Amino acid sequence: MLQMRPVCENCKKALPNESDEAMICTYECTFCKDCVDNILENVCPNCGGGFTPRPTRPVNCVTPNCIEKHPVSTKEIYKPIDKEKFQKIYDAFIHIDPRKR
């Protein structure tokens, strides 16, 4: 089950459950769309993977799988991009389609 992290790891922008700006990689690294598009250029600084829009957790509890039974995480992960370290990852992956990294 996704952790649904509450903030962008780079800029700390709030990314609540209903946010359409939350982006995640396969390891659940979470960044806002602005950071993914304008700083990271779809390269995760932690794993090198690409990003996809994060889904939302259902708020209407028609089934037991909803936000009431499985709340989103409150743990903030804040690791601003180290541009020097990121450059090596970026250079290795930017020209490779995210599905083939």
Contacts in CASP RR format, 6 or more apart in sequence:
PFRMAT RR
TARGET T0000
AUTHOR 0000-0000-0000
METHOD contacts of the structure
MODEL  1
MLQMRPVCENCKKALPNESDEAMICTYECTFCKDCVDNILENVCPNCGGG
FTPRPTRPVNCVTPNCIEKHPVSTKEIYKPIDKEKFQKIYDAFIHIDPRK
R
1 70 0 8 1.000
2 24 0 8 1.000
2 28 0 8 1.000
2 54 0 8 1.000
2 55 0 8 1.000
2 57 0 8 1.000
3 28 0 8 1.000
3 72 0 8 1.000
3 73 0 8 1.000
3 75 0 8 1.000
4 17 0 8 1.000
4 54 0 8 1.000
4 57 0 8 1.000
4 72 0 8 1.000
4 73 0 8 1.000
5 15 0 8 1.000
5 28 0 8 1.000
5 30 0 8 1.000
5 72 0 8 1.000
5 73 0 8 1.000
5 75 0 8 1.000
5 76 0 8 1.000
5 77 0 8 1.000
6 14 0 8 1.000
6 15 0 8 1.000
6 16 0 8 1.000
6 72 0 8 1.000
6 73 0 8 1.000
6 74 0 8 1.000
6 75 0 8 1.000
6 76 0 8 1.000
7 13 0 8 1.000
7 14 0 8 1.000
7 15 0 8 1.000
7 30 0 8 1.000
7 76 0 8 1.000
7 77 0 8 1.000
7 78 0 8 1.000
8 15 0 8 1.000
8 30 0 8 1.000
8 31 0 8 1.000
8 32 0 8 1.000
8 35 0 8 1.000
9 29 0 8 1.000
9 30 0 8 1.000
9 31 0 8 1.000
9 77 0 8 1.000
9 78 0 8 1.000
9 79 0 8 1.000
9 80 0 8 1.000
10 31 0 8 1.000
10 32 0 8 1.000
10 35 0 8 1.000
10 39 0 8 1.000
10 40 0 8 1.000
10 45 0 8 1.000
10 79 0 8 1.000
10 80 0 8 1.000
10 81 0 8 1.000
11 32 0 8 1.000
11 34 0 8 1.000
11 35 0 8 1.000
11 80 0 8 1.000
12 76 0 8 1.000
12 78 0 8 1.000
13 21 0 8 1.000
13 32 0 8 1.000
13 34 0 8 1.000
13 35 0 8 1.000
15 21 0 8 1.000
15 22 0 8 1.000
15 30 0 8 1.000
15 32 0 8 1.000
15 54 0 8 1.000
16 72 0 8 1.000
17 56 0 8 1.000
17 57 0 8 1.000
17 59 0 8 1.000
17 67 0 8 1.000
17 72 0 8 1.000
18 56 0 8 1.000
18 59 0 8 1.000
19 54 0 8 1.000
19 56 0 8 1.000
20 53 0 8 1.000
21 32 0 8 1.000
21 33 0 8 1.000
21 34 0 8 1.000
22 30 0 8 1.000
22 32 0 8 1.000
22 33 0 8 1.000
22 53 0 8 1.000
22 54 0 8 1.000
23 30 0 8 1.000
23 31 0 8 1.000
23 32 0 8 1.000
23 33 0 8 1.000
23 36 0 8 1.000
23 51 0 8 1.000
23 52 0 8 1.000
23 53 0 8 1.000
23 54 0 8 1.000
24 30 0 8 1.000
24 31 0 8 1.000
24 51 0 8 1.000
24 52 0 8 1.000
24 53 0 8 1.000
24 54 0 8 1.000
25 44 0 8 1.000
25 46 0 8 1.000
25 47 0 8 1.000
25 48 0 8 1.000
25 49 0 8 1.000
25 50 0 8 1.000
25 51 0 8 1.000
25 52 0 8 1.000
26 47 0 8 1.000
26 49 0 8 1.000
26 50 0 8 1.000
27 44 0 8 1.000
27 46 0 8 1.000
27 47 0 8 1.000
29 44 0 8 1.000
29 45 0 8 1.000
29 46 0 8 1.000
29 47 0 8 1.000
30 54 0 8 1.000
30 77 0 8 1.000
31 40 0 8 1.000
31 51 0 8 1.000
33 53 0 8 1.000
35 81 0 8 1.000
36 42 0 8 1.000
36 51 0 8 1.000
39 81 0 8 1.000
40 51 0 8 1.000
40 81 0 8 1.000
40 86 0 8 1.000
40 90 0 8 1.000
41 90 0 8 1.000
41 94 0 8 1.000
42 50 0 8 1.000
42 51 0 8 1.000
42 98 0 8 1.000
43 49 0 8 1.000
43 50 0 8 1.000
43 86 0 8 1.000
43 89 0 8 1.000
43 90 0 8 1.000
43 93 0 8 1.000
43 94 0 8 1.000
44 50 0 8 1.000
44 51 0 8 1.000
44 89 0 8 1.000
45 81 0 8 1.000
45 82 0 8 1.000
45 85 0 8 1.000
45 86 0 8 1.000
45 89 0 8 1.000
45 90 0 8 1.000
48 89 0 8 1.000
48 92 0 8 1.000
48 93 0 8 1.000
48 101 0 8 1.000
49 93 0 8 1.000
49 98 0 8 1.000
49 101 0 8 1.000
50 98 0 8 1.000
50 101 0 8 1.000
51 98 0 8 1.000
57 66 0 8 1.000
57 67 0 8 1.000
57 70 0 8 1.000
57 72 0 8 1.000
58 65 0 8 1.000
58 66 0 8 1.000
58 67 0 8 1.000
59 66 0 8 1.000
59 67 0 8 1.000
59 68 0 8 1.000
60 66 0 8 1.000
61 67 0 8 1.000
61 68 0 8 1.000
61 69 0 8 1.000
93 101 0 8 1.000
END
